Amino acid sequence: MLVWNLYFLIKIGLHLAGQIMLSPVLNLVLFAALVISNPAFYVNRRLLKVLRYAVFTGPAIALLLHECGLTVSLALIDQIKALFGFSTDYLWELVKRTIQPWMLWGALLAFMLVQVFDRYLRTSAWVGLGLLGIWLLQAEPQRMLQGRDSTAVLDTQVIQTRENLSPAELLALGQVEFQKLEAARNPQDQSVDPDEGPDTSNPGNGPTAVLNAFFEQQRKLSMKPFSPATSPDFDVIVLQVCSLSWADLQHAKQARHPALQQADFIFENFNSATSYSGPAAIRLLRGKCGQSPHDELYRPADSSCMLFQQLRSAGFAVEMGLNHDGLFQDFAKLVKTNLGAEAVQRVQHDDVAAGVVAFDGSKVGRDGDYLRAWWNGRLEKGG
């Protein structure tokens, strides 16, 4: 039980440090199964030891991922496969950010203590008591909460709502959504109606039902085709920057950057349904129709949903540009597919000097250098 005791002790330590949310009941079930199958109680110890590792290692890893906030699914497996596209240096950087030195020292100390005390004390008994104690500590607040009336429960929910009133929140949400958030924080103030909230009195109107209703409503949305009377005499330039938020710009004191001040339109009232580059690009390029569930993004869409196909029909010549190779998860192919076959890339990513190295070890050109190279070619082309 030495390795398994170490497994539970490390998780208890991470739970007490606030790094994971331990599930004491599931851990107690796993712990009890391990105790019952302890090879020390049986004759054929070596075979049973191998079988026990084969049977319980998978559930133990899945339980740890669950306590870290992850769910074992095909989506998680796809993300793990994507890690193989990362460079060694980038993976090492992620490891250094995720695993803190105190975690390693704590694991080493736990291993030494288990090695020493296991000779004199029943370490398994102390592990079981620790799991049982955490279970009792978690169960007591729930029991007290169930004994209160509905008003007390409502007060508890209000206390748990976020209290971050930074200006970035207003910028990210927009005025309408920000007012809804304010109304949710102050339920006594009925001057602002948070509208369209789920009816908690009906169990059928939970989060899943609300989400399904949202997508059903979005399926009916589409912009009407536009056909200008004269050919356009201006350019439309759309820039997509990976994982950039209003809060990031404010933290870097760049929310009033000249590039933003020169923009003709700045959209502030949007949601954060997708923040990752690939899905975000698809939602933008199919912006003439309402939003669809994530898995539908990678299926063919109706041509009437293609924003740049509509711009092409209105007289625009569509071009694209990437300051990276676009190979990771077929990002370049994804963009070209949703822009239409006629989209051309006049400036290749390696036509400008590399500014940084990407997470997969490829070279990335500086944004300013790439845009200047494209703009010089744009001036020469005319039209």
Phi, psi and omega in degrees: 000004186301309182295318182292322176298321178296320177303311181290320181296320178296319180292322176298318178297317178295325178294314180294333178276358178080016182273329177225166176250101185293139174258092189298323183295312180296323178292323178294322177296314178297318180298317180296320179296322179291321179294317181297324182265019180300121182300338182297340182271356188235168184282305183277077188290318186296315180296317181294325179297316179295316180297322181294318176297319182295324185277319191260348181296315180301306178300325179295318178293317179298321179295319179296317178298319178299319181287340175274000179094013180249151178242130179290113182205176177296326179297319178294320179297321177297320179293323178295320177297327179295335180298334180293344176276353180279149176286161180298319180298319181291319177298320178295323177296319178296320179297316181294328179283328185275316184260113181275153180304322183296332177294317180293316178297322178295319178295320178295318179296318179298319179298317180294318181295319179296319180298320184282307188286339181294342178284334186246333183237159175277091182301324181299323180296318179292324176297314178300319178295322178296315178295319179295320179296318178296321178298317180293322179294324179284329183285329184297311178299325178295320179294319179293323181293323180291337181277351180273167177276176185296329179296319179295322178296318179298319179299319179297319179294322179295321180297327185278353179289154183295146180240024179277107183255034182291150177302332180299330180294320178294318180296318183289322185273327189086166186297317185295308182293327179294322177294324176297319179296318178299320179294324178292326179287331183236075183297340179289333181272107183264011181292335178243123181270118181290355178030149174061023176281157181291144177279100185290345178287341180251114182300336180286352181252048177277188181303319181296317179296319179296318180295316179297321178295324178297312181293325177296320178292323181292330180297337183270354184268138173196145178278144177288148177299144178242138181223099181295150180290330179236160179295144182294141177244032180213165178257149171247117182244123178246124179250128175247120179249130185293126167056043178250129181239166176298323179297322177298314181297319180293319180298323180274003181057043180235018182293339177246039178298144180307326179298325178283323182293334179276352183291142176284327180225136173233119181268122182250333185263088181218163179259176181246041182300324179220122178245349181280149192303307185300300178301324179296320179296317181297315181298322178293313185289340175254031190289356179281347178245169179290173183286148179238161176301158187303316185292338178280348181295331185263015173253155179303140180248161177296141182298335179292345179273346187282111184298314185282339171295322177293319177296322178296319179294334180275000176112002180274146169265125188265127174235162177222163177204140176231133176268020174218172186287342176069017183278329185297122181054032176055042184296317181298317179296321179299315181293314181299320180299319183272351173271331184110155187296336185280351181294129181244153177247099186283331178247117179282158186296332181264012175283346178242158181295143179291135178259320181218171175253130183283175183296338179261011178088356180279163182272143179235127178285153178294140183303311183298317179298317182294314181296322178294320178297318178294318184294322177298318176294327179295319180295322180291326185289320184073190179085000000 
